Amino acid sequence: MGVIKKIRYDCRHATYLIEKRQHRSLTIKERIELAIHLSGCSICRLFQEQSRWINRMLRSLFHSDQGRGPVISDEFKRQLQQKIDERLK
């Protein structure tokens, strides 16, 4: 398989690069590989959009002006624990 074909059909590597780009810079080679892959893969383009959205939501949640982490009600915790216990049985 040629280099270009390998890049175009390697979604696992593309998703790795999408996530890596959100935390640090990609090399020129990685940017080119990702651009080639995204030009032909609508699934990875959708993954990229969803990943950006999730990261923005998490950043806003954990860096809010309130200065505290997310709050989960005791009732929700209890229900979640029940579901976990049921699945483990």
CNS distance restraints for C-alpha pairs under 8 A (distance, minus, plus):
assign (resid   1 and name CA) (resid   5 and name CA) 6.32 0.50 0.50
assign (resid   1 and name CA) (resid   6 and name CA) 6.29 0.50 0.50
assign (resid   2 and name CA) (resid   6 and name CA) 6.10 0.50 0.50
assign (resid   3 and name CA) (resid   7 and name CA) 6.27 0.50 0.50
assign (resid   4 and name CA) (resid   8 and name CA) 6.13 0.50 0.50
assign (resid   4 and name CA) (resid  36 and name CA) 7.98 0.50 0.50
assign (resid   5 and name CA) (resid   9 and name CA) 6.23 0.50 0.50
assign (resid   6 and name CA) (resid  10 and name CA) 6.12 0.50 0.50
assign (resid   7 and name CA) (resid  33 and name CA) 6.21 0.50 0.50
assign (resid   7 and name CA) (resid  34 and name CA) 7.98 0.50 0.50
assign (resid   7 and name CA) (resid  36 and name CA) 7.16 0.50 0.50
assign (resid   7 and name CA) (resid  37 and name CA) 6.01 0.50 0.50
assign (resid   8 and name CA) (resid  36 and name CA) 6.48 0.50 0.50
assign (resid   8 and name CA) (resid  37 and name CA) 4.53 0.50 0.50
assign (resid   8 and name CA) (resid  38 and name CA) 7.94 0.50 0.50
assign (resid   8 and name CA) (resid  40 and name CA) 6.81 0.50 0.50
assign (resid   8 and name CA) (resid  41 and name CA) 7.55 0.50 0.50
assign (resid   9 and name CA) (resid  37 and name CA) 7.25 0.50 0.50
assign (resid  10 and name CA) (resid  14 and name CA) 6.42 0.50 0.50
assign (resid  10 and name CA) (resid  37 and name CA) 7.69 0.50 0.50
assign (resid  11 and name CA) (resid  15 and name CA) 6.09 0.50 0.50
assign (resid  11 and name CA) (resid  37 and name CA) 7.80 0.50 0.50
assign (resid  11 and name CA) (resid  44 and name CA) 6.82 0.50 0.50
assign (resid  12 and name CA) (resid  16 and name CA) 6.34 0.50 0.50
assign (resid  13 and name CA) (resid  17 and name CA) 6.27 0.50 0.50
assign (resid  14 and name CA) (resid  18 and name CA) 6.14 0.50 0.50
assign (resid  14 and name CA) (resid  33 and name CA) 7.96 0.50 0.50
assign (resid  14 and name CA) (resid  34 and name CA) 5.87 0.50 0.50
assign (resid  14 and name CA) (resid  37 and name CA) 6.89 0.50 0.50
assign (resid  14 and name CA) (resid  38 and name CA) 7.94 0.50 0.50
assign (resid  14 and name CA) (resid  44 and name CA) 7.20 0.50 0.50
assign (resid  15 and name CA) (resid  19 and name CA) 6.24 0.50 0.50
assign (resid  15 and name CA) (resid  44 and name CA) 6.84 0.50 0.50
assign (resid  15 and name CA) (resid  47 and name CA) 7.55 0.50 0.50
assign (resid  15 and name CA) (resid  48 and name CA) 7.64 0.50 0.50
assign (resid  16 and name CA) (resid  20 and name CA) 6.03 0.50 0.50
assign (resid  17 and name CA) (resid  21 and name CA) 5.94 0.50 0.50
assign (resid  17 and name CA) (resid  26 and name CA) 7.58 0.50 0.50
assign (resid  17 and name CA) (resid  30 and name CA) 7.17 0.50 0.50
assign (resid  17 and name CA) (resid  34 and name CA) 6.87 0.50 0.50
assign (resid  18 and name CA) (resid  22 and name CA) 6.75 0.50 0.50
assign (resid  18 and name CA) (resid  34 and name CA) 7.77 0.50 0.50
assign (resid  18 and name CA) (resid  48 and name CA) 6.24 0.50 0.50
assign (resid  19 and name CA) (resid  23 and name CA) 7.09 0.50 0.50
assign (resid  19 and name CA) (resid  51 and name CA) 7.52 0.50 0.50
assign (resid  20 and name CA) (resid  24 and name CA) 6.09 0.50 0.50
assign (resid  20 and name CA) (resid  25 and name CA) 7.55 0.50 0.50
assign (resid  20 and name CA) (resid  26 and name CA) 7.33 0.50 0.50
assign (resid  21 and name CA) (resid  25 and name CA) 5.60 0.50 0.50
assign (resid  21 and name CA) (resid  26 and name CA) 5.89 0.50 0.50
assign (resid  22 and name CA) (resid  52 and name CA) 7.75 0.50 0.50
assign (resid  26 and name CA) (resid  30 and name CA) 5.70 0.50 0.50
assign (resid  26 and name CA) (resid  31 and name CA) 5.97 0.50 0.50
assign (resid  27 and name CA) (resid  31 and name CA) 6.20 0.50 0.50
assign (resid  28 and name CA) (resid  32 and name CA) 6.24 0.50 0.50
assign (resid  29 and name CA) (resid  33 and name CA) 6.16 0.50 0.50
assign (resid  30 and name CA) (resid  34 and name CA) 6.04 0.50 0.50
assign (resid  31 and name CA) (resid  35 and name CA) 6.06 0.50 0.50
assign (resid  32 and name CA) (resid  36 and name CA) 6.13 0.50 0.50
assign (resid  33 and name CA) (resid  37 and name CA) 6.20 0.50 0.50
assign (resid  34 and name CA) (resid  38 and name CA) 5.97 0.50 0.50
assign (resid  35 and name CA) (resid  39 and name CA) 6.03 0.50 0.50
assign (resid  36 and name CA) (resid  40 and name CA) 7.01 0.50 0.50
assign (resid  37 and name CA) (resid  41 and name CA) 6.08 0.50 0.50
assign (resid  38 and name CA) (resid  42 and name CA) 6.95 0.50 0.50
assign (resid  38 and name CA) (resid  44 and name CA) 6.35 0.50 0.50
assign (resid  38 and name CA) (resid  45 and name CA) 5.88 0.50 0.50
assign (resid  41 and name CA) (resid  45 and name CA) 6.48 0.50 0.50
assign (resid  42 and name CA) (resid  46 and name CA) 6.18 0.50 0.50
assign (resid  43 and name CA) (resid  47 and name CA) 6.22 0.50 0.50
assign (resid  44 and name CA) (resid  48 and name CA) 6.03 0.50 0.50
assign (resid  45 and name CA) (resid  49 and name CA) 6.41 0.50 0.50
assign (resid  46 and name CA) (resid  50 and name CA) 6.21 0.50 0.50
assign (resid  47 and name CA) (resid  51 and name CA) 5.91 0.50 0.50
assign (resid  48 and name CA) (resid  52 and name CA) 6.17 0.50 0.50
assign (resid  49 and name CA) (resid  53 and name CA) 6.24 0.50 0.50
assign (resid  50 and name CA) (resid  54 and name CA) 6.13 0.50 0.50
assign (resid  51 and name CA) (resid  55 and name CA) 6.13 0.50 0.50
assign (resid  52 and name CA) (resid  56 and name CA) 6.14 0.50 0.50
assign (resid  53 and name CA) (resid  57 and name CA) 6.21 0.50 0.50
assign (resid  54 and name CA) (resid  58 and name CA) 6.17 0.50 0.50
assign (resid  55 and name CA) (resid  59 and name CA) 6.05 0.50 0.50
assign (resid  56 and name CA) (resid  60 and name CA) 6.15 0.50 0.50
assign (resid  57 and name CA) (resid  61 and name CA) 6.05 0.50 0.50
assign (resid  58 and name CA) (resid  62 and name CA) 6.10 0.50 0.50
assign (resid  59 and name CA) (resid  63 and name CA) 5.72 0.50 0.50
assign (resid  60 and name CA) (resid  64 and name CA) 5.59 0.50 0.50
assign (resid  61 and name CA) (resid  69 and name CA) 7.43 0.50 0.50
assign (resid  61 and name CA) (resid  70 and name CA) 6.90 0.50 0.50
assign (resid  62 and name CA) (resid  68 and name CA) 7.51 0.50 0.50
assign (resid  62 and name CA) (resid  69 and name CA) 5.86 0.50 0.50
assign (resid  62 and name CA) (resid  70 and name CA) 7.21 0.50 0.50
assign (resid  63 and name CA) (resid  67 and name CA) 7.10 0.50 0.50
assign (resid  64 and name CA) (resid  68 and name CA) 7.54 0.50 0.50
assign (resid  72 and name CA) (resid  76 and name CA) 6.67 0.50 0.50
assign (resid  72 and name CA) (resid  77 and name CA) 6.93 0.50 0.50
assign (resid  73 and name CA) (resid  77 and name CA) 6.40 0.50 0.50
assign (resid  74 and name CA) (resid  78 and name CA) 6.15 0.50 0.50
assign (resid  75 and name CA) (resid  79 and name CA) 6.25 0.50 0.50
assign (resid  76 and name CA) (resid  80 and name CA) 6.05 0.50 0.50
assign (resid  77 and name CA) (resid  81 and name CA) 6.09 0.50 0.50
assign (resid  78 and name CA) (resid  82 and name CA) 6.25 0.50 0.50
assign (resid  79 and name CA) (resid  83 and name CA) 6.36 0.50 0.50
assign (resid  80 and name CA) (resid  84 and name CA) 6.28 0.50 0.50
assign (resid  81 and name CA) (resid  85 and name CA) 6.10 0.50 0.50
assign (resid  82 and name CA) (resid  86 and name CA) 6.14 0.50 0.50
assign (resid  83 and name CA) (resid  87 and name CA) 6.24 0.50 0.50
assign (resid  84 and name CA) (resid  88 and name CA) 6.23 0.50 0.50
assign (resid  85 and name CA) (resid  89 and name CA) 6.47 0.50 0.50
